[in-house]
């Protein structure tokens, strides 16, 4: 993929944190920034797609997703055990 040189201004703290991440992940600062921009763009695209689907991504009902997560991964197979304490 062809890349274009782009200059941005960061606060000193942002630059320090990006530098720490880059060192910890054995990457360049440019790689860390590109990955962050890519994640941001994907998130924005997902949000835009939700808006187009007439779904409000800020609706508080979205907060209930995963609320009842129990950590049980085989509940469909062993539902008697999990619901009725039977083997």
N, CA, C and O of each residue as an XYZ file, in Angstrom:
348
protein
N       0.839     -1.162      0.000
C       0.000      0.000      0.000
C       0.890      1.232      0.000
O       1.812      1.346      0.808
N       0.611      2.139     -0.900
C       1.380      3.380     -0.972
C       1.023      4.275      0.205
O      -0.136      4.361      0.612
N       2.032      4.933      0.740
C       1.796      5.821      1.882
C       2.213      7.231      1.530
O       3.082      7.451      0.685
N       1.578      8.180      2.192
C       1.883      9.593      2.010
C       2.399     10.149      3.319
O       1.812      9.917      4.376
N       3.484     10.873      3.251
C       4.040     11.479      4.464
C       3.070     12.552      4.949
O       2.626     13.403      4.178
N       2.750     12.495      6.240
C       1.830     13.442      6.845
C       2.414     13.914      8.165
O       2.907     13.116      8.962
N       2.354     15.195      8.380
C       2.892     15.761      9.608
C       1.732     16.113     10.533
O       0.744     16.707     10.103
N       1.858     15.739     11.819
C       0.829     16.084     12.793
C       1.497     16.680     14.032
O       2.684     16.466     14.281
N       0.725     17.418     14.787
C       1.212     17.966     16.043
C       0.619     17.157     17.186
O      -0.592     16.945     17.250
N       1.483     16.711     18.081
C       1.069     15.971     19.273
C       1.503     16.751     20.499
O       2.466     17.517     20.463
N       0.773     16.541     21.586
C       1.272     17.098     22.842
C       2.493     16.278     23.239
O       2.696     15.168     22.748
N       3.288     16.828     24.119
C       4.475     16.100     24.574
C       4.073     14.793     25.254
O       4.757     13.780     25.102
N       2.960     14.810     26.009
C       2.488     13.602     26.695
C       2.024     12.550     25.687
O       2.305     11.365     25.869
N       1.324     12.956     24.636
C       0.890     12.005     23.602
C       2.102     11.365     22.941
O       2.142     10.154     22.727
N       3.090     12.197     22.621
C       4.299     11.666     21.984
C       5.004     10.683     22.904
O       5.471      9.638     22.450
N       5.086     11.005     24.196
C       5.730     10.102     25.167
C       4.993      8.769     25.244
O       5.614      7.706     25.233
N       3.669      8.832     25.322
C       2.890      7.596     25.444
C       3.007      6.740     24.178
O       3.136      5.519     24.264
N       2.961      7.370     23.027
C       3.110      6.626     21.766
C       4.506      6.000     21.702
O       4.663      4.857     21.273
N       5.495      6.747     22.127
C       6.861      6.226     22.134
C       6.974      5.006     23.045
O       7.596      4.009     22.678
N       6.365      5.087     24.245
C       6.389      3.941     25.176
C       5.697      2.726     24.564
O       6.208      1.609     24.644
N       4.528      2.947     23.951
C       3.815      1.837     23.308
C       4.658      1.218     22.197
O       4.756     -0.004     22.081
N       5.255      2.071     21.396
C       6.067      1.585     20.280
C       7.218      0.724     20.786
O       7.478     -0.348     20.239
N       7.901      1.180     21.815
C       9.006      0.398     22.368
C       8.513     -0.930     22.937
O       9.130     -1.971     22.713
N       7.400     -0.893     23.673
C       6.873     -2.110     24.297
C       6.434     -3.135     23.260
O       6.531     -4.342     23.485
N       5.944     -2.640     22.109
C       5.429     -3.535     21.067
C       6.459     -3.792     19.966
O       6.163     -4.465     18.980
N       7.656     -3.258     20.137
C       8.730     -3.397     19.144
C       8.262     -2.921     17.769
O       8.432     -3.605     16.760
N       7.673     -1.735     17.764
C       7.191     -1.113     16.534
C       7.720      0.304     16.474
O       8.250      0.835     17.450
N       7.564      0.905     15.302
C       7.909      2.315     15.189
C       6.726      3.144     15.669
O       5.596      2.659     15.734
N       7.002      4.396     16.003
C       5.912      5.286     16.391
C       4.928      5.433     15.233
O       3.719      5.516     15.453
N       5.437      5.464     14.010
C       4.565      5.590     12.842
C       3.607      4.406     12.746
O       2.434      4.584     12.417
N       4.098      3.200     13.030
C       3.229      2.027     12.989
C       2.121      2.128     14.039
O       0.961      1.830     13.755
N       2.479      2.546     15.239
C       1.496      2.680     16.314
C       0.436      3.710     15.924
O      -0.757      3.483     16.124
N       0.868      4.829     15.372
C      -0.075      5.875     14.967
C      -0.971      5.385     13.829
O      -2.179      5.622     13.848
N      -0.388      4.701     12.838
C      -1.208      4.176     11.730
C      -2.251      3.193     12.238
O      -3.400      3.225     11.800
N      -1.858      2.315     13.164
C      -2.805      1.342     13.716
C      -3.926      2.050     14.479
O      -5.090      1.660     14.384
N      -3.571      3.089     15.236
C      -4.580      3.840     15.989
C      -5.550      4.539     15.039
O      -6.757      4.544     15.277
N      -5.029      5.122     13.974
C      -5.879      5.792     12.984
C      -6.794      4.768     12.316
O      -7.976      5.041     12.108
N      -6.265      3.603     11.980
C      -7.065      2.560     11.342
C      -8.207      2.112     12.253
O      -9.344      1.976     11.800
N      -7.908      1.881     13.542
C      -8.949      1.487     14.499
C     -10.014      2.572     14.615
O     -11.207      2.274     14.667
N      -9.578      3.836     14.656
C     -10.515      4.950     14.745
C     -11.422      4.990     13.516
O     -12.633      5.171     13.638
N     -10.836      4.822     12.345
C     -11.629      4.862     11.111
C     -12.631      3.718     11.052
O     -13.770      3.915     10.628
N     -12.227      2.537     11.466
C     -13.135      1.387     11.483
C     -14.290      1.661     12.434
O     -15.446      1.392     12.109
N     -13.978      2.194     13.606
C     -15.024      2.505     14.587
C     -15.991      3.549     14.026
O     -17.205      3.432     14.195
N     -15.453      4.557     13.368
C     -16.306      5.592     12.790
C     -17.184      5.024     11.679
O     -18.347      5.407     11.549
N     -16.634      4.112     10.878
C     -17.409      3.482      9.809
C     -18.529      2.643     10.410
O     -19.655      2.667      9.913
N     -18.226      1.892     11.489
C     -19.246      1.091     12.152
C     -20.359      1.978     12.686
O     -21.538      1.650     12.553
N     -19.988      3.102     13.291
C     -20.969      4.039     13.825
C     -21.814      4.608     12.699
O     -23.031      4.736     12.835
N     -21.178      4.948     11.593
C     -21.910      5.497     10.444
C     -22.867      4.461      9.866
O     -23.992      4.792      9.492
N     -22.423      3.211      9.794
C     -23.299      2.148      9.297
C     -24.495      1.954     10.212
O     -25.601      1.697      9.735
N     -24.292      2.075     11.532
C     -25.411      1.971     12.471
C     -26.400      3.108     12.246
O     -27.613      2.896     12.269
N     -25.880      4.311     12.029
C     -26.769      5.452     11.777
C     -27.590      5.226     10.520
O     -28.785      5.518     10.493
N     -26.953      4.708      9.483
C     -27.661      4.458      8.223
C     -28.729      3.388      8.398
O     -29.729      3.379      7.681
N     -28.518      2.494      9.342
C     -29.489      1.427      9.584
C     -30.575      1.891     10.556
O     -31.339      1.075     11.071
N     -30.642      3.187     10.804
C     -31.640      3.781     11.702
C     -31.515      3.266     13.124
O     -32.509      3.151     13.840
N     -30.306      2.960     13.526
C     -30.051      2.527     14.893
C     -29.249      3.642     15.555
O     -28.289      4.156     14.980
N     -29.644      4.004     16.746
C     -28.946      5.066     17.457
C     -27.843      4.445     18.313
O     -28.146      3.802     19.318
N     -26.561      4.620     17.940
C     -25.475      4.001     18.701
C     -25.316      4.575     20.105
O     -24.625      3.979     20.932
N     -25.936      5.714     20.393
C     -25.840      6.283     21.738
C     -27.019      5.878     22.612
O     -27.119      6.314     23.759
N     -27.910      5.050     22.081
C     -29.061      4.581     22.850
C     -28.572      3.792     24.057
O     -27.767      2.873     23.906
N     -29.046      4.136     25.260
C     -28.591      3.437     26.463
C     -28.906      1.941     26.457
O     -28.304      1.188     27.223
N     -29.816      1.505     25.629
C     -30.115      0.072     25.561
C     -28.907     -0.742     25.106
O     -28.797     -1.923     25.433
N     -28.001     -0.118     24.353
C     -26.788     -0.830     23.930
C     -25.965     -1.252     25.142
O     -25.208     -2.220     25.067
N     -26.103     -0.542     26.248
C     -25.322     -0.857     27.453
C     -25.723     -2.186     28.088
O     -24.964     -2.726     28.892
N     -26.888     -2.727     27.751
C     -27.302     -3.984     28.374
C     -26.703     -5.203     27.682
O     -26.786     -6.317     28.200
N     -26.104     -4.997     26.516
C     -25.489     -6.121     25.819
C     -24.364     -6.677     26.675
O     -23.450     -5.949     27.061
N     -24.432     -7.951     26.966
C     -23.412     -8.616     27.767
C     -23.598     -8.456     29.259
O     -22.789     -8.951     30.044
N     -24.659     -7.769     29.661
C     -24.898     -7.514     31.081
C     -25.036     -8.805     31.881
O     -24.589     -8.885     33.025
N     -25.654     -9.808     31.276
C     -25.861    -11.071     31.984
C     -24.799    -12.104     31.678
O     -25.024    -13.296     31.888
N     -23.663    -11.685     31.196
C     -22.600    -12.634     30.861
C     -22.168    -13.389     32.106
O     -21.814    -12.789     33.121
N     -22.202    -14.705     32.017
C     -21.879    -15.532     33.179
C     -20.518    -16.204     33.064
O     -19.973    -16.696     34.053
N     -19.982    -16.222     31.868
C     -18.729    -16.928     31.662
C     -18.933    -18.397     31.318
O     -17.975    -19.107     31.015
N     -20.182    -18.852     31.365
C     -20.481    -20.249     31.005
C     -20.410    -20.356     29.489
O     -21.100    -19.629     28.774
N     -19.581    -21.256     29.006
C     -19.396    -21.370     27.562
C     -20.091    -22.592     26.962
O     -20.200    -22.704     25.741
N     -20.557    -23.500     27.804
C     -21.199    -24.709     27.286
C     -22.641    -24.826     27.787
O     -23.147    -25.934     27.963
N     -23.295    -23.702     28.015
C     -24.643    -23.682     28.574
C     -25.685    -24.366     27.714
O     -26.657    -24.906     28.243
N     -25.510    -24.357     26.404
C     -26.502    -25.000     25.547
C     -26.430    -26.522     25.658
O     -27.415    -27.211     25.393
N     -25.283    -27.041     26.043
C     -25.105    -28.478     26.174
C     -25.447    -28.948     27.588
O     -26.087    -29.984     27.768
N     -25.020    -28.186     28.575
C     -25.186    -28.587     29.974
C     -26.163    -27.666     30.712
O     -25.914    -27.290     31.858
N     -27.255    -27.309     30.069
C     -28.188    -26.357     30.670
C     -28.835    -26.889     31.950
O     -29.099    -26.106     32.862
N     -29.096    -28.193     32.045
C     -29.678    -28.739     33.270
C     -28.757    -28.512     34.465
O     -29.209    -28.147     35.550
N     -27.481    -28.730     34.255
C     -26.493    -28.524     35.314
C     -26.488    -27.065     35.756
O     -26.466    -26.773     36.951
N     -26.509    -26.154     34.794
C     -26.387    -24.736     35.110
C     -27.667    -24.134     35.674
O     -27.601    -23.221     36.496
N     -28.820    -24.621     35.254
C     -30.080    -24.051     35.710
C     -30.598    -24.757     36.958
O     -31.053    -24.114     37.903
N     -30.523    -26.075     36.950
C     -31.125    -26.861     38.040
C     -30.109    -27.516     38.961
O     -30.483    -28.302     39.831
N     -28.851    -27.211     38.787
C     -27.772    -27.838     39.568
C     -27.813    -29.353     39.454
O     -27.583    -30.059     40.436
N     -28.107    -29.858     38.255
C     -28.130    -31.305     38.000
C     -26.993    -31.656     37.052
O     -26.577    -30.838     36.232
N     -26.497    -32.879     37.175
C     -25.438    -33.337     36.274
C     -25.971    -33.989     35.047
O     -25.198    -34.426     34.194
